[in-house]
Every structure is written in C-alpha cells, then in structure tokens.
Amino acid sequence: MEKYENFTYELDGNLYINLTSKCPNDCTFCVRNEKSDYFGHKLWLSREPGAEEVISRLPDDIKKYREYVFCGFGEPTVKLPVLLAVAKEIKARGGIVRINTNGQANMIWKRDVTGELAGTVDKINVSLNEATAEDYAKLCRPAFGEAAFEGLQDFAKKCAAHGIDTWFSVVDVIGEEKIAKCREIAKNCGVALKVRPYIG
C-alpha cells in the first residue's frame, strides 16, 4: 500500500492532524481496512512527523479553521508528546483543539495523562462503539482486550473531571437497545453521548 506525508488535511471547515498510523485497536469496521484514503485524503503515513513539522503546516491565521482535530488513520494519543506540543501552539494562538480518540491513552502510557490534556485540549470525542466489554472486544479487537472498555470509560470520566468537554460517540447502526445502554454508560461517566450516522 502506498504511503504519504499528509500530516494535515481539511474537512468540513476544520483542519485535521494526522500524527500516526499506529493504533492499539484493529476495528473490524475501520475505513483503513478497505482503502488508503478518506474523503479523497490519503492518510497512510510513510513516517511520523515531529511537532515542529506539524506546526509549520498550521495557517498564520489560526481562525481560518473552526477546530484543529487530532484524527487520522491511527490513534493520536500514541504520539502524546507531539500532540501536546502542537496543541499548546494552537491554543497559544487562540485556536480550538479537539481529539478524536479510542480513549486508551492512559493504558498506552501506563499512567493518567488526562491532567496533561487539561488546559491544552478543549474537546475530546471518545469512540465508545459498543454497549458491553465483550461486544467492544469483538468489534474493535483492542490490544488490551476487554479491559479497554473499562479503561476508556475511566479516561472519559477523568477528562470530564478536568473540565474538558468530553463525550462518547456511537454509530446509529448498533440499534436502539444498545444506544440506550450507551446513554446509561455515558451518564454514569458524567459525559454526553453523540449518536452519529454510519458512513459506509
């Protein structure tokens, strides 16, 4: 498969930041299993960028984009030091920072990193994907096994406790019964649940 150096890409008025192709999940539904691009953006990376390289690709006018979203073909928190350095620069210039994540950062780094995200990241979208640990493990095939499901909930709780605007997301195809269970999980974690349409 061809690989590229598309460290940033534009979508829906936001600038997305693609730091890595590594991910502790191997989701059965992941778009990267089918193709090398997303809405025409080729996101498989030939190498991982450093913070300065990403910062050099930010616009002079930070208000050009509504949000700066860490999201690509990998899990952005795998590159936490780079993410934090870039996010701090964006925040210093007055931009809004969001992370789309599987919520396993604390497990990846073997420590609580949510305090480091606080004040640097405005919004965090945690992909909940399923209503039980067993179903999550089947769907997302996490390296951490079923423990990942509890881990991502704990991560979301801690992010919310630090004042970060945090929510879970699921796709509508899981059905109303599972969505209701996910709403209960979100409520127990003190975060919102956003149900989004499935994009084939």
C-alpha positions in Angstrom: 0.0 0.0 0.0 1.3 3.5 -0.9 2.1 5.8 2.0 2.2 9.5 2.2 3.2 12.6 4.3 -0.3 14.0 4.7 0.2 15.2 8.3 -2.8 17.7 7.9 -5.9 17.7 5.9 -9.0 19.9 5.6 -12.6 18.6 6.2 -15.8 20.4 7.0 -14.2 23.7 7.9 -11.7 22.0 10.3 -8.0 21.2 10.0 -7.3 17.5 10.9 -3.9 16.5 12.2 -2.7 13.0 11.3 0.2 12.1 13.6 0.5 8.3 13.2 -0.8 5.2 11.5 -0.4 3.1 14.7 -3.4 2.1 16.8 -3.9 -0.4 19.7 -7.3 -1.3 18.2 -7.9 -3.3 15.0 -11.5 -2.3 14.4 -13.5 -4.6 12.1 -15.2 -1.5 10.6 -12.2 0.8 10.2 -12.0 2.6 6.9 -8.3 1.9 6.6 -9.0 -1.8 6.2 -10.7 -1.1 2.9 -8.7 1.8 1.3 -5.8 4.2 1.7 -7.9 7.4 1.6 -10.7 9.1 3.5 -12.9 11.6 1.5 -10.0 11.8 -1.0 -7.3 12.4 1.6 -4.6 9.7 1.5 -3.8 9.1 5.2 -1.4 6.1 5.4 1.8 7.7 6.6 5.3 6.9 5.3 6.7 8.3 8.5 5.6 10.1 11.6 6.1 13.9 11.9 7.7 15.8 14.7 5.9 18.7 16.4 7.8 21.4 14.6 6.9 19.9 11.2 3.2 19.9 12.0 3.4 23.4 13.5 4.9 24.6 10.2 1.8 23.4 8.4 -0.6 25.5 10.6 -2.0 28.6 9.0 -0.8 32.0 10.1 -4.4 33.0 10.8 -5.4 30.3 13.3 -9.1 31.4 13.0 -9.1 30.1 9.4 -10.4 26.8 10.8 -13.2 26.2 13.3 -11.3 23.4 15.1 -8.0 21.6 15.0 -8.8 18.0 15.3 -6.2 15.3 16.1 -7.6 12.4 14.0 -6.2 10.3 11.1 -5.5 6.7 10.3 -4.1 6.0 13.8 -4.7 6.7 17.4 -3.4 10.3 18.0 -2.6 9.8 21.7 0.1 7.2 20.7 2.1 10.3 19.8 1.2 12.2 23.0 4.3 14.4 23.4 3.9 15.6 19.7 0.2 16.1 20.2 0.7 18.2 23.3 3.4 20.4 21.7 1.2 21.1 18.7 -1.9 21.6 20.7 -0.2 24.1 23.0 0.9 26.1 20.0 -2.6 26.1 18.6 -4.1 27.2 21.9 -1.4 29.9 22.3 -2.6 31.4 19.0 -6.3 31.2 20.0 -7.4 28.0 18.2 -9.8 25.3 19.4 -8.3 21.8 19.8 -10.2 18.5 19.7 -9.1 14.9 19.9 -11.0 12.0 18.3 -9.7 9.0 20.3 -10.4 5.4 21.3 -9.9 6.6 24.9 -7.0 4.2 25.7 -4.3 6.9 26.3 -3.9 6.0 30.0 -3.4 2.4 29.1 -1.0 3.2 26.3 1.2 5.3 28.5 0.6 3.3 31.8 -0.2 6.5 33.7 -3.0 9.1 33.9 -2.3 11.6 31.2 -5.6 13.5 31.5 -4.1 16.2 33.6 -1.6 16.9 30.8 -4.5 17.3 28.3 -6.4 19.7 30.6 -5.9 23.3 29.5 -4.4 22.2 26.2 -7.3 20.3 24.7 -10.8 21.8 24.5 -12.8 18.8 23.4 -12.4 15.0 23.4 -14.6 12.6 21.4 -14.1 9.1 22.8 -15.4 6.3 20.4 -17.5 4.1 22.7 -18.7 2.0 19.8 -20.4 -0.7 21.8 -22.5 -1.3 25.0 -20.5 -4.1 26.6 -16.9 -5.1 27.1 -17.4 -8.3 25.3 -19.0 -6.7 22.2 -16.4 -4.0 22.2 -13.6 -6.5 22.2 -15.2 -8.4 19.3 -15.8 -5.2 17.2 -12.6 -3.2 18.0 -10.2 -6.1 18.7 -8.1 -4.0 21.2 -4.6 -5.0 22.2 -5.7 -4.5 25.8 -8.6 -7.0 25.4 -11.9 -6.4 27.2 -10.1 -4.2 29.8 -10.0 -1.5 27.1 -13.8 -0.9 27.6 -13.4 0.0 31.3 -10.2 1.9 30.5 -11.8 4.2 28.0 -14.7 4.9 30.4 -12.2 5.8 33.2 -10.4 8.0 30.8 -13.6 9.9 29.8 -14.5 10.4 33.5 -11.1 11.9 34.3 -11.1 14.2 31.2 -14.6 15.5 32.2 -13.4 16.0 35.8 -10.6 18.2 34.5 -13.1 20.4 32.7 -12.5 19.1 29.2 -15.7 19.0 27.0 -15.9 15.2 26.7 -18.4 12.9 25.0 -18.8 9.4 23.8 -19.8 8.6 20.2 -21.5 5.6 18.7 -22.9 5.0 15.2 -26.7 4.6 14.8 -26.4 1.1 13.2 -25.9 -0.6 16.6 -29.6 -0.2 17.3 -31.8 1.5 19.9 -31.4 -1.1 22.6 -27.6 -0.7 22.6 -27.8 3.0 22.2 -29.9 3.2 25.4 -27.3 1.2 27.2 -24.6 3.5 25.9 -26.6 6.5 27.2 -26.6 4.9 30.6 -22.8 4.4 30.5 -22.3 8.0 29.4 -24.5 9.3 32.2 -22.5 7.2 34.7 -19.3 8.7 33.4 -20.6 12.2 33.5 -20.3 12.8 29.8 -22.7 13.2 26.9 -23.4 10.6 24.2 -23.5 11.6 20.5 -25.1 9.2 18.0 -23.8 9.7 14.5 -24.9 8.2 11.2 -22.8 5.4 9.8 -20.6 6.4 6.9 -20.0 3.5 4.5 
